């Protein structure tokens, strides 16, 4: 299911026209950096990711690659929290693991330059099952 959520996220984000698409994604990466702050599972170390992600998000305002890097950094933080037993959603035990599976889907799309996915689907010739 996390992969499906990642694909839905990519489809929805791809509806935003450029150049706003990249800027919105940079803001989302910055917000993702603060997602674990309220849980405090890693103590003062929780402040590291928001600082790093703020820099990454700033660079992401002009670069899809940096946004992809941000999602992979968040993936690493998800894994740490999953192993630590401090999930992103306290009421959902495996939510950090799910997030760690979902985030790389979004990162791959970002590394591809954040293309408009639905436009690609519309342009595909009818009956072309190989694309």
N, C-alpha and C positions, 0 to 999 in steps of 0.2 A: 504493500500500500504506500509506503513512503516514496517509492519511485513514481507511482501514479500521481501523488501529491506534487512531486517535483515537476512532472510533465505538465500538470494543470497550471502550476505557478508560472512556468516558462510560457505557456500559451497565453495566459492572462497578461503577463508582463510584455509579451511581444505585441499586444494590441496598442500599447502606448507609442505614439509616433516619435521618431528621432527628431532632434537630439534629446528630447525629454526622457526617452527610454533609458539612456545611459545614466542620466542625472538621477532619475528616480531609483534606479538600481544602486547607485552609489549611496543614496540616503538609506536604502534598505540594509545595505551592508553595515553602515554605521550603527543603525538600530540593532542589528543582529549582534553586534559587539557588546551591547548592554543587556542582552536577553537574560543572562544568568545573574545579574547584580542582586536581584531581590532574594535569590536563594542562598547566596553566600557559602556554598558548599566548599569552596577552596579558600575561605578566609580572605585575607588581604590580597591574595593572588588574583582574586576576581577583578581587581582594578587593572590588571595588565591588558587583558583583551580589549576593553573599550578604548584604551589609549592607542594600542596598535591599530585597531580597526578604524579609529578616527583618521589616522594618517593614511591608511589604505583607502578609505572612502574618499578622502580628499584627492588622492592620486586617481581614483576611479572616476572622478568627474570628467576626466579626459582620456580614460583608458579602460576598455573592457577587460583587458588582461588583469589589471589591478582589482577589478570587481570579482573576477574569478578567483584570484588569490585570496581575497577576503572570505569568499564562501568556503574555500578549502581550510583557511585558518579557523573558521567557525566549526567546520567539520572536526578538526583536531580537538577543539574545545569540547565539542559534543562527546567525543570518545572519552576524553578525560573525565567528564562528568558522569558518563554512563558507568565507567569503571569505578568511579568514586562512590556511586550510589546516590548521586545528587542530580536527579533529572530536571530538565528544563521546565517541565510541567509537574509540580509536586504530586498531583493526583494521578499521573500516568507514569508508572514505574519505568517503562521502556521508551519514553518520549525522546530522551537524548539520543538513544540508539537510532530511532526513526529519523530524527533530524540529521544524524550523521550519514544516513543513507540518502536522504532527500537533497541535502545541500550540494553534493557533488554533481547531481543532475543539473542544477542551476549553474554551477561553476562551469561545466562543459559547454553549456549554451553561451555563457559569457565569454569563454575562451574562443568560441566561434564568432564572436563579434555581436552577440545579442540580436541575431536576425529575426525578422518577423515570421514566426513559424506558421501562422495561419495563412499568410500570403503565399508561402511556399506550398502549402497543401492545395490552395486554390489553383495555382499555376501548373500543378502536376497534370499531365495529360490523362484523360479518362482511360481506364483499362491498363495503366502502367503500374504493374505490381512490383516492379524491380526498384523503384525509387525510394 
